[in-house]
Amino acid sequence: MMSDLPTVPNHFRYCPRCGKSLSLRPEGGRQRATCHECGFIHFSTFSLGVGGIVVRDNKVLFIRRGQDPGKGRWTIPGGYVEQDEPFEVAVVREVWEETGVHSEVQGLLAARNSLHDRDSNVYIVFALKDLGGGPECDGFEVDRAEFLAQHEYEALEELAPISKYFAQMALETPAAPLTASSFEGQTSGYAYSLFDIAGFNPHALDLD
């Protein structure tokens, strides 16, 4: 029975393609908002965020949020990825916009999935190479940007626990566990990014 199927969360009443009303229909084992005029099916809503760890003189780059949500809280710099933007490009852009620090991606440290009322958020944390500049901030979205030693950021009252966790991980991990891949077998034609085990050589075991 349709009523026994779990419903995919949806906050849209009208089709984003043609503007007609949406109604529930069983699809792929779930009830999904569907447009009977153009065939649009709302499968799920996702967002992708990135955070960057920059280390300078054994100190980690942090920002303090100047606006809600989270005004006054210290975190690592980062933000959302645009639909047409590779996530490794987005993290470099976000760190520069929030702190004035130039960087480049060394590798991927961690991934977190968080379920919210309006979407499912994936948050990717990168280890970044410090290329200089900053730290400085706009005083509005971010009201402070500083490189902090471990004893300094551990003394902060409004430090996001997960940012502290990532900072300690970066300081204690010699190299990011995942780095840009050498895989060249993508055939779909879509732009893509792939990070896999650092130093992996697919030809290392070839015997001929």
N, C-alpha and C positions, 0 to 999 in steps of 0.2 A: 504494500500500500504506500502511496505517496506520503501520507502523513507520518509514516515510520522512518522516512529518510531524513538525515540531518540536513539542515539548511545552511548554505554558504552565506556568511554575513554580507549584507548589501545595504548601503545607505542611499541608493539611487532609486527614484521612482520612475524616471523616464529614461528611455534609450539614449545613450550618448551619440549614436549614429544618426537616428532619424527623428528622435524626440517623442516617439509614441510611448504609451504606458508599458511598464514591465510587469510580468506576472511569473509566478513560480512554475517550474516544469522539471520533472525528474531527468537528470542528465549525469551520467558517470557515477551513479550511486549517491548523488546528493540532490537536493532541491536547489535549483539555480534560477536567478532572475533572468528572464528571457523575453525577447521582443518577438512577437508573432508576426510583425510586419516585415522586418528585414532579416530576422534570424540571429541577431546578436545574442550571445550568451555571456553573462557575467560569471567568470570562473572564480576570481578572487582579486583582492586589491593588495598590492605589495609596494613597499618603499625600500630603497637601498641607501644606507648611510655609510660613511667612511670616517675613520679616525686615524690620525698620524702620530707616531712617536718619533720625536727628534731629540737626539742626545748631543749635548755640547759640553765638553769639559766634565763629563760624568754627571751632568745635570739634565733633567727632562723638561721639555717645553710644555707648559700648562697655560690655559686661559681661564679667566673668570667671566662667567656669563653676565652681561649687562642688562639683559631683558628676560622676561618670562617666555617660555617655561624655564624654571631653574635659575632665576636671577640670583646672583651671588654665589653660585656653585662653581667650584673649580673642576675642570675636566681637561682631557687632552683635546687639541683642536680637531675640527672636522666638520662635516655637514652632509647634505644630501647630494646624491649623484643625479645629474640630468639624464633624461632618457637617451640622448644621443652622445653620451660622454662615457668613455671607459673609466672604470672605477679607479684605476691607478693614476689617471689624469685628474680626476675629481679631487683626490686626497691632496695632491700637490697644490692644486688651485685653492682649496679650502684653507690649508695651512697658511699659504701666502696671504690670502684675503684677511684672515683673522689675526695674524701675527707679524706679517712682513718678512717672515723667514722663508728663504728659498730652499728647496729640497728636491730630492729625487728618490724614487722608490727603490729600496733594497730587497724587500720581500714582504710576505704576508705573515702576520703573527697570529691572528685569531679571527674567528667568525662567531657571531652571536645572532640568534633568531629570537625576536621578541614579539609576542602577540598582543595587539592593541584592539580597541573597539572598532577603529576605522580601517585598520590594515594589519598586515603582517610585515614587520620591519626586520630586514637583514642588515647587520652592522659588521663591516669588515675593517680590521685594524692592520695598518701597515707599519713596518719599520722603515724610516726615511733617513737618507743620508743628508746631513747638514751641509748646505752650500752657502751659508752666510746670510747676513741681513737680519734686521730686527733685533730683539722682538719689539714690536710696537702694535698698537691697536687703534680702532676708530673711536673708542670711548663710549660707544652706544651699544651695539650688539655685543661687543667684548669690551670690558672696561679695564682689564689688566691682562698682560701677557708676559710671562717670565719663565726663565730656565731655573728650575729648583732642584737642589740636591735632595737625596732621599729623606734626610732628617727634616728638611724644610717642608716638603709636601706632606710628610706624615704628620706634621704639627698643624696642618690646616683643618679647621673645624668643618668647613663646607666642601670637602673633597669627595667627589663621586667615587665610591668604593671600587667600581670596575675600572676607573681610570688609574687608580693607585695600583690595582692588580696588573694592568697592562704595562705601566711604567716599570714595576719591579721585574716583570717578565723580560722587558727589553734590556734592562741593565744586567740581568743575570744570564741572558741567552746570547752567546757569541755571534750567532748568525740567525737570521730569520729562517724558520723551517721550510717555508715555501717561497720559491722564487719564480721569476718569469720563465715560462716553459720554452723549450726548443722545438716542441711539437709543431709540425707543419702539415698535418693531415686534414685540417678543417676543409670541408667541401660544400657547406651549406650556402656560402656566399655572403653570409651575415658577418658584420664586424664582431670580433670576439676577443676576450682576454683569457689567458689560462696561466695559472700559477700552480706548480707542482713541487715535488720533493727536491730540495736544493741539491744541485750537482748531479741529478739523475741523468744517466747516459743510456738511452735505450739500446745502444749498440755494444755496450760493455760485455754482454754475454754472447754476442754473435761469434760463431766458431768458424765460419767460412769466409 
